[in-house]
Amino acid sequence: MNIGGVSIILILGLMNMSLLVFQLLSGLRLIRVSFVFHRRAGVVLVVVAVLHAALAFMAG
C-alpha cells in the first residue's frame, strides 16, 4: 500500500515518532501545551500506533 510512492506503514511510523517526541517534550514541560491537548495527542498516538502495527503485521 502506497501513497505517492511512499509506504503507508512508513508514513504511520514517522507520525508515531513525531507524536511520541511531542508527548515526551510536552510531558516534561519543555513545550507548554494544555493538558487537554496533551491528552488528545496521546489518544491520537495510540490510534496511529495500532493502525501502524496492524498494517505492518498484515504486510509481513
KEVEX-821142 format. One record per residue (C-alpha): residue number from 1; residue in three letters; chain; x, y, z. Coordinates in steps of 0.001 Angstrom, whole numbers, m for minus. Layout:
BEGIN
+-----+-----+-------+---------+---------+---------+
!   n ! res ! chain !    east !   north !      up !
+-----+-----+-------+---------+---------+---------+
! NUM ! ALA !     A !       X !       Y !       Z !
...
+-----+-----+-------+---------+---------+---------+
This chain:
BEGIN
+-----+-----+-------+---------+---------+---------+
!   n ! res ! chain !    east !   north !      up !
+-----+-----+-------+---------+---------+---------+
!   1 ! MET !     A !       0 !       0 !       0 !
!   2 ! ASN !     A !    1479 !    3277 !   m1141 !
!   3 ! ILE !     A !     569 !    6941 !   m1184 !
!   4 ! GLY !     A !    2534 !    8792 !   m3828 !
!   5 ! GLY !     A !    5114 !    6012 !   m3942 !
!   6 ! VAL !     A !    5670 !    6053 !    m163 !
!   7 ! SER !     A !    4532 !    3180 !    2040 !
!   8 ! ILE !     A !    1590 !    3890 !    4343 !
!   9 ! ILE !     A !    3389 !    1912 !    7048 !
!  10 ! LEU !     A !    6381 !    4254 !    6772 !
!  11 ! ILE !     A !    4146 !    7331 !    6954 !
!  12 ! LEU !     A !    2384 !    5992 !   10064 !
!  13 ! GLY !     A !    5746 !    5117 !   11620 !
!  14 ! LEU !     A !    7014 !    8664 !   11109 !
!  15 ! MET !     A !    3772 !   10015 !   12560 !
!  16 ! ASN !     A !    4266 !    7732 !   15588 !
!  17 ! MET !     A !    7784 !    9017 !   16103 !
!  18 ! SER !     A !    6768 !   12666 !   15865 !
!  19 ! LEU !     A !    3770 !   12183 !   18186 !
!  20 ! LEU !     A !    5946 !   10314 !   20671 !
!  21 ! VAL !     A !    8538 !   13104 !   20699 !
!  22 ! PHE !     A !    5748 !   15664 !   21146 !
!  23 ! GLN !     A !    4284 !   13694 !   24059 !
!  24 ! LEU !     A !    7696 !   13431 !   25693 !
!  25 ! LEU !     A !    8508 !   17117 !   25305 !
!  26 ! SER !     A !    5088 !   18303 !   26451 !
!  27 ! GLY !     A !    5085 !   15839 !   29364 !
!  28 ! LEU !     A !    8453 !   17165 !   30526 !
!  29 ! ARG !     A !    7035 !   20680 !   30037 !
!  30 ! LEU !     A !    9700 !   21666 !   27544 !
!  31 ! ILE !     A !    6795 !   22566 !   25253 !
!  32 ! ARG !     A !    3917 !   24303 !   27008 !
!  33 ! VAL !     A !     526 !   22946 !   25908 !
!  34 ! SER !     A !   m2719 !   22488 !   27765 !
!  35 ! PHE !     A !   m3377 !   19162 !   29436 !
!  36 ! VAL !     A !   m6423 !   18612 !   27210 !
!  37 ! PHE !     A !   m4290 !   18951 !   24056 !
!  38 ! HIS !     A !   m1613 !   16664 !   25545 !
!  39 ! ARG !     A !   m4241 !   14033 !   26365 !
!  40 ! ARG !     A !   m5852 !   14216 !   22907 !
!  41 ! ALA !     A !   m2446 !   13873 !   21257 !
!  42 ! GLY !     A !   m1905 !   10759 !   23382 !
!  43 ! VAL !     A !   m5151 !    9249 !   22112 !
!  44 ! VAL !     A !   m4130 !   10032 !   18517 !
!  45 ! LEU !     A !    m747 !    8413 !   19220 !
!  46 ! VAL !     A !   m2396 !    5193 !   20393 !
!  47 ! VAL !     A !   m4728 !    5062 !   17370 !
!  48 ! VAL !     A !   m1895 !    5676 !   14886 !
!  49 ! ALA !     A !     324 !    3119 !   16651 !
!  50 ! VAL !     A !   m2373 !     427 !   16487 !
!  51 ! LEU !     A !   m3001 !    1180 !   12806 !
!  52 ! HIS !     A !     743 !    1087 !   12096 !
!  53 ! ALA !     A !    1136 !   m2241 !   13902 !
!  54 ! ALA !     A !   m1886 !   m3833 !   12231 !
!  55 ! LEU !     A !    m790 !   m2836 !    8737 !
!  56 ! ALA !     A !    2796 !   m3933 !    9379 !
!  57 ! PHE !     A !    1567 !   m7272 !   10711 !
!  58 ! MET !     A !    m650 !   m7849 !    7663 !
!  59 ! ALA !     A !    2113 !   m6800 !    5239 !
!  60 ! GLY !     A !    4732 !   m9091 !    6733 !
+-----+-----+-------+---------+---------+---------+
